[in-house]
Amino acid sequence: MTTSPSPTTSAPPTQLTRALAENDRYAAQFDRSSLPLPPGRKLAVLACMDARLTVEDVLGLRTGDAHIIRNAGGLATEDPIRSLVISQRLLGTEEVIVVEHTGCGMLTFEDGPVRDQIASETGKAVDLPLHPFIDLEANLRAQVERIRAHPWVKNVPVSGVVFDVGTGRLRQIA
């Protein structure tokens, strides 16, 4: 005989449950409803999604200061470029900083084997470039250049920095 869980037995909280409870606390003291839509510092940041990199803290930003665009590796691929174009053309940003970091997971794998593994696990061919890289500084320079050279991105200052996950320091590369 199988038994089903009793209605009084609760499952362990999910991350969503925890996030919603944290949001209740946040909303109770929320005071930023009057912030303007355009970012106050006219800054857009493209950064890696790494959980060790808190862009706002590293760059001394507050809510409303900048548009922060994140993805694996801080890469200037199609979607981040789309966001930068909107940020500049519709919301007035006038500077871009690209933030990559030491110890990035994108340095740890090759595209082909990972795509093969995913295909093996799912039974479906993987038509998704993962864009790993082997040289952090060369990759950062390439992202900065890709942004600067894009025909829809405005001619604004575009810089590249490396965040050192061991020291918390930034080092300008481009």
C-alpha positions in Angstrom: 0.0 0.0 0.0 1.4 3.4 -1.0 0.8 6.4 1.1 0.5 9.9 -0.2 1.9 12.8 1.7 -0.4 14.2 4.3 -1.8 17.7 3.7 0.0 19.0 6.7 3.4 17.8 5.5 5.1 20.6 3.6 7.8 20.2 1.0 11.1 22.0 1.6 11.0 25.6 0.5 12.1 26.2 -3.1 14.3 29.1 -4.1 11.2 30.8 -5.5 9.4 30.4 -2.1 12.5 32.0 -0.4 12.7 34.8 -3.1 9.0 35.6 -2.6 9.4 35.9 1.2 12.5 38.1 0.7 10.5 40.2 -1.7 7.8 40.8 0.9 10.5 42.3 3.2 11.9 44.4 0.3 8.5 45.7 -0.8 7.7 46.7 2.8 10.5 49.3 2.7 10.5 50.0 -1.1 11.1 53.7 -1.8 12.3 53.8 -5.4 9.1 54.2 -7.3 10.0 57.8 -8.4 13.3 56.8 -10.1 13.3 57.9 -13.8 13.4 55.4 -16.6 16.8 56.4 -18.1 19.8 55.5 -16.0 21.1 58.4 -14.0 24.8 57.9 -14.8 24.0 57.3 -18.5 26.0 54.1 -18.2 25.4 50.6 -19.7 27.4 47.7 -18.3 27.8 44.3 -20.0 29.1 41.8 -17.5 29.5 38.1 -16.9 26.6 36.3 -15.1 29.1 34.8 -12.5 27.5 34.8 -9.0 30.7 36.1 -7.5 30.5 39.3 -9.4 28.1 41.8 -7.9 28.3 44.5 -10.6 26.7 47.2 -8.5 29.1 46.7 -5.6 32.2 46.4 -7.8 31.4 49.6 -9.8 29.8 51.6 -6.9 26.4 51.8 -8.6 23.0 52.3 -6.9 19.6 51.4 -8.2 18.8 53.7 -11.2 22.4 54.5 -12.1 23.0 52.1 -15.0 21.6 49.4 -17.3 23.3 46.1 -16.4 23.3 43.4 -19.0 24.6 40.0 -18.1 25.3 36.7 -19.8 27.8 33.9 -19.6 31.2 35.4 -20.3 30.0 39.0 -20.6 29.9 38.5 -24.4 28.7 41.1 -26.9 26.5 38.6 -28.8 23.3 39.5 -30.6 21.0 40.0 -27.6 23.4 42.1 -25.5 24.0 44.3 -28.6 20.2 44.6 -29.0 20.0 45.8 -25.3 22.8 48.2 -25.8 21.2 49.7 -28.9 17.9 50.2 -26.9 19.8 51.6 -23.9 21.6 54.2 -26.1 19.0 55.0 -28.7 15.9 55.1 -26.5 17.2 55.7 -23.0 20.2 57.9 -23.5 23.2 55.9 -22.2 26.5 57.5 -23.3 29.1 55.1 -22.0 29.7 51.3 -21.9 31.8 49.2 -19.6 32.4 45.5 -20.3 33.3 43.5 -17.1 34.8 40.1 -17.3 36.6 38.3 -14.5 39.3 35.9 -13.5 38.4 32.3 -13.0 35.6 32.5 -15.5 33.8 29.2 -16.3 33.9 30.1 -20.0 37.7 29.4 -19.9 37.1 25.8 -18.7 35.5 24.0 -21.7 35.4 23.6 -25.4 32.2 24.1 -27.4 32.2 20.8 -29.3 32.4 18.3 -26.4 29.7 20.2 -24.4 27.4 20.4 -27.3 28.0 16.6 -27.9 27.2 15.9 -24.2 24.0 17.9 -24.4 22.9 16.1 -27.6 23.7 12.8 -26.0 21.6 13.6 -22.9 18.7 15.1 -24.8 18.7 13.1 -28.0 18.6 16.4 -29.9 21.2 18.1 -32.0 22.5 21.2 -30.4 22.5 24.3 -32.6 23.7 26.6 -30.0 27.1 28.2 -30.0 28.4 28.4 -26.4 31.3 30.8 -27.2 33.9 29.6 -24.7 37.3 31.3 -24.9 40.9 30.5 -23.9 42.4 34.0 -23.3 40.5 36.3 -21.0 42.2 39.5 -22.0 42.0 38.8 -25.7 38.3 37.9 -25.4 37.6 41.1 -23.4 39.3 43.2 -26.1 37.3 41.4 -28.8 34.0 42.2 -27.0 34.9 45.9 -26.6 35.8 46.0 -30.3 32.6 44.2 -31.3 30.6 46.9 -29.5 32.6 49.8 -30.9 32.4 48.5 -34.4 28.7 47.7 -34.4 26.9 50.0 -36.9 23.9 50.6 -34.6 25.8 51.3 -31.4 26.6 55.0 -30.9 30.2 56.2 -30.9 30.6 56.5 -27.2 33.4 55.5 -24.8 33.5 51.7 -24.5 35.9 50.2 -21.9 36.8 46.8 -20.8 37.9 45.7 -17.3 38.8 42.5 -15.6 37.4 41.9 -12.1 39.8 39.8 -10.0 37.7 37.3 -7.9 40.5 36.9 -5.5 41.1 40.5 -4.6 38.0 42.4 -5.7 40.1 44.7 -7.8 39.4 45.9 -11.3 42.1 46.1 -14.0 41.5 48.1 -17.2 42.3 46.1 -20.3 40.7 48.1 -23.1 
